[in-house]
Amino acid sequence: MTTSTYLPTTFADAIACVQQFALQVFDRQIGKKQLYYHNREHIQQVQQRSDRILFTDKN
């Protein structure tokens, strides 16, 4: 799948494409700027905390 040839058919597909693109850019920045703390694991932990806050707030 490349972003130039793939057109998402649903909103969820569009979000997944944007997320994939953002992660690719992030990976390049990690290497270029030699980021040690801000990495994929850090992103996942932040997302998990965000989800807990979001779902706790709704209940």
C-alpha positions in Angstrom: 0.0 0.0 0.0 1.4 3.4 -1.0 -0.3 6.6 -0.1 -0.1 7.7 -3.7 -2.2 4.8 -5.1 -4.4 3.8 -2.2 -7.6 5.6 -1.6 -9.4 4.8 1.7 -13.0 3.7 1.4 -14.0 4.4 5.0 -13.2 7.0 7.6 -11.4 4.3 9.6 -9.3 3.5 6.6 -8.4 7.2 6.2 -7.4 7.4 9.9 -5.3 4.3 9.5 -3.5 5.8 6.5 -2.8 9.1 8.3 -1.6 7.2 11.4 0.8 5.0 9.2 2.2 8.1 7.5 2.7 9.9 10.8 4.5 6.9 12.2 6.8 6.7 9.1 7.7 10.4 9.6 8.2 9.8 13.3 10.6 6.9 12.6 12.7 9.1 10.3 12.8 11.8 13.0 13.9 9.3 15.7 16.9 8.3 13.6 17.7 11.8 12.3 17.5 13.5 15.7 18.7 10.5 17.7 15.7 10.5 20.0 16.0 8.0 22.7 13.0 8.7 24.9 10.5 9.5 22.2 10.2 6.2 20.3 7.4 3.8 19.2 7.2 2.3 22.7 6.7 5.8 24.2 4.0 6.6 21.6 2.2 3.3 22.6 2.3 4.2 26.3 1.0 7.7 25.7 -1.9 6.2 23.6 -2.7 3.7 26.3 -2.9 6.5 28.9 -5.0 8.6 26.6 -7.4 5.7 26.0 -7.7 5.0 29.8 -8.5 8.7 30.4 -11.0 8.8 27.5 -12.8 5.6 28.6 -12.7 6.5 32.3 -14.2 9.9 31.5 -17.1 8.3 29.6 -18.1 5.9 32.4 
